[in-house]
Every structure is written in C-alpha cells, then in structure tokens.
Amino acid sequence: MSFMRFSAAPAGRLSDRTIPWAIFGERPDVPDGLEDSALAGASLAQIASTPGAPMFEQESLFGAHMAAQDFDLEDDGPVVVFVHGFQHEPRRPVLPRARSDNPHRCLYHFTETPDGPGSREERSRHITPWFARAMLEDGRGAPHECTGVAVGYSYASWGGSIDAFMPGWWTRFWDWAGPWPRFRQPAAPFLNAYRDAEVAGYGLAAVLTQLRARLDHAGYREKRIDIVCHSLGARTVMSALALIAQRWPHDGTIARLDRILIMGGACYWGQAAYGLANIVFAQADQSPQFFNFTSHSDDVLRHLARRSPDRVAKAEAFEDLSLQGAGAKSLRRTKTLGRDGKPHHTLYEFFGDEFDAWVDIPTDAASTQRWARRQGFKTLGRRKFSLGDHWLHYTHPGNWDLYRAILHDRDRWTVSSLSEALGK
C-alpha cells in the first residue's frame, strides 16, 4: 500500500456545515474510493474535540479500518500526511480533474496533467499531483514506485459558498485607497472555512494517532510521520497538534511527528501560538520540526493582513493563551504564518520556553533565491507581472525539489542547517 486517503466533513448534504462531522475512509469494494466522494466511503468515527474521544480508540471501527491497511515500507521511505487549503469539498461528486474541487481527485494522486509538470493547466487549475511530487525520486512516476506511505487528508473547506475567493487588483485598489479595509473582516466563506478548519484538525489528530498505532503494529516503531500542508491547511494542522499534545504521554503520537512543511500558511498567529503552547507544555522527548515557507508577495495573505482576523478565533486565543500586555498587543495585529513567520514567544510564554525547532523560509526573497540556485534548486517565490500567486508554492515543480530534499535527505536538511544557511 503506497497511499491512503481520508476525509472530514459534515455527514449530510452539501449545504450542511455545522451538523456533526465524521471521518470517512475508502471502501475497498468501491471503485475510486473517496475519489468518487467522501459520502461513498465508510464513516469511521464522529469527530470530537476532546483528547479522550472514541475516535482515538484502537478497538473502534476507525482502528479496525486502519489495522486493515497493508504497509510495506522501505527504510528510506517517508510517511507523509498531506493537508490542502481553502475551497475544497470532498463530498462533491467527481468531475473531470481540471474542474474538480474534490482534493482526492485534483491533488492526492500520481497522475500528471497532459502537458506535464509546470503546465499552464496545472498552474491555472491548481491540480498538481502532490503524491508524485513529494514521494517519488524526480517528482513524477507511477504509484508502485513509491517507497513510502502517502496519506491524503481532505476536509470540507468551502465555507458555505461557491463564490471564488481570489483577492486581486480590486482588493489592491481598495487597500491603497485608505485605511478602512482594516476594520473589515475577510469574506464570510473564508471565516466559515477558517472555523471549520479547526474541527477538521480534530479529525486529523485521530488520523495521525491511528496511523502511528498502525506503524507500531507493523513493526515500524522508529518511523516518524511528516506533514505537508498549504494555506488554510496550516490552521487544521495546528489544531491537530494542539489536541495530540494534550494526549501526551497517553499515546506518544506527538513525539512521532517529525517534519512539518507549511506552504503559505493562512493561519493567524493566535491559533498557531496555541498549537506551539501545547507542544511546549507537553515536554515530549521529541518534538516536530517546522519548515515554514513564507511569501510577502502573496495577494491572498496580503488580503488577510489588511483585514481584522476572525473575532471568534481571536477571542478564543486570548482565553486559551492567557494573554495580557505585550502578548495581547501582538495578537491584535493581523499576522499569519505564511506572511509573518513564526509566532512571537510573547504569545505563548505562559506555557514554557520559546519553541526553537522552526525555520522560516521566505521563498520570494532574493537571498533565498540565490541560496536555492547554489544548492541546485529552481525554486520560485513569485512571478513577474502577475498577482501574487497563492498556489505557486505547489504548482511550481522546482519548489518540490526542495520539499523532497527535506523529506528524503533527512541528515542534510534540518532546521538548524537551514537556519544557518539562510542566516536565521
């Protein structure tokens, strides 16, 4: 088994957002499994926000489903969980890939676009085959060539609207016109999806815990788990890490997470700091390493930076982080991981020392581009004469060369070595 897929979504009609969410897994007897739609899969567990929720139990239906997965890993094969960003809906039926917003169809696969890597279709439709780019030696090939395990985690991230969220020239005009946009919030679909991403994070926590248990049972107790996420997926990942850290040392999953690659993270500092606070407070014998790819030329992140963060999420962060003084002032700023990097320690100092296993990699900085060229990577942080491309992090094949190096050549590419190379 070289790959598997899971979905988190309300167990009902597409118009439903707030009814209980469930985790869906592929049915072995259904062609295309979750690619057909999450609702065609098996409902494995109801998602809950508590560390002792039934979705973590090995004796549950979810545990039995994961136990049935066949692992045949090579020593150097990574185990990677992928998490997408905004405006995907796994409950939708499959359309031709270029018009599908079902991530199992448009992202979690090995199939190239007809014109190959870096094609215009791939860039415009954001249909990069993540499994191939990350898991295979040169970023392309067939599933049987995969030496590790790729896990695609999807969630309902459409925010209750089919309207596109694409800040562009019109947004730039109003941002330049005056300060009034700062008093507005982002569009309702994004705020809805931002809140839903937290719920999806609880499901991701269960997937990671059950995956760790399956690895142990298969004899891979030393194998650690990596995560690759984009945009709003960073919010989902930080939510999952907070819940997993709260379970330490009950199951030890937080100590089995290794490399977390964040591409243009659309997660506000408050929620990111809460994830770090729980990791620090857990005091696990090993902690995840964060490789955070940032961009100041990204128009979506610029759009969020010019507007007030989600008031509900901000209020929760004030309470969760026990903020006051400088920390509270810092949280009032509209900072995100993908634009501003690692949250300042004042936000989570109540819970312990500063978290050090983190490096910010500014993809659109000239110094980063020069360093990447010297290492043989053809990375790209922004395109000339275009809006800041929020999806460039994964639609440009050259960027995956660096991502693959971090995932596969683990001795050479570490947080400390990258921090030193980039002068962090």
Secondary structure, 3 states (H helix, E strand, C coil): CCEEEEEEEECCCCCCCCCCEEEEECCCCCCCHHHCCHHHCEEEEECCCCCCCHHHCCCCHHHHHHHCCCCCCCCCCCEEEEECCCCCCCCCCCCCHHHCCCHHHHCCCCCCCCCCCCCHHHHHHCCCCHHHHHHCCCCCCCHHHCCCEEEEEEECCCCCCCCCCCCCHHHHHHHHHCCHHHHCCCCHHHHHHHHHHHHHHHHHHHHHHHHHHHHHHCCCCCCCEEEEEECCHHHHHHHHHHHHHHCCCCCCHHHHEEEEEEECCCCEHHHHHHHHHHHHHHCCCCCCEEEEEECCCCHHHHHHHCCCCCHHHHHHHHHHCCCCCHHHHHHHCCCEHHHHCCCCHHHCHHHCCCCCCEEEEECCCHHHHHHHHHHCCCCCCCCCCCCCCCCHHHHCHHHHHHHHHHHHCCCCCCHHHHHHHCCC
